[in-house]
């Protein structure tokens, strides 16, 4: 909507602990092209987070290089607006750039499917790692079959799987 920025600003004023997100870019969808709709919206969201000194939750699919370029071009202020890379799936370059920005790397069972991501995650300092304890149906089916697993069982299995990769 036309007053989109004003609506977000109103919520950030009303909820002083709110984060901005989940936002980002997705290579698979229309509007992805350089200077396109996705980039414009992501940059606006980032600038709002920066203006309110709020954390920015980012879900990037397919182009971490471009996502970091957008943040840098928006004068990302890492001291006041930390970023959390939700369901991280990048390579070594993405890890290095994220570490330079003091990003939090939120990883999920899906994060370790690609070899390049598994290897890159070994370089992330432990204090920047976060584990996502949600799980999609394929993870549950692969690990528990048809047995009904409790959320704590699922979370424990995710932590075990992610820890085994990080060692």
Helices and strands as residue ranges (DSSP letters): H 4-14, E 20-23, H 37-51, E 56-58, H 64-73, E 83-85, H 92-100, E 104-107, G 109-112, H 115-121, G 126-128, E 129-131, H 137-144, H 151-166
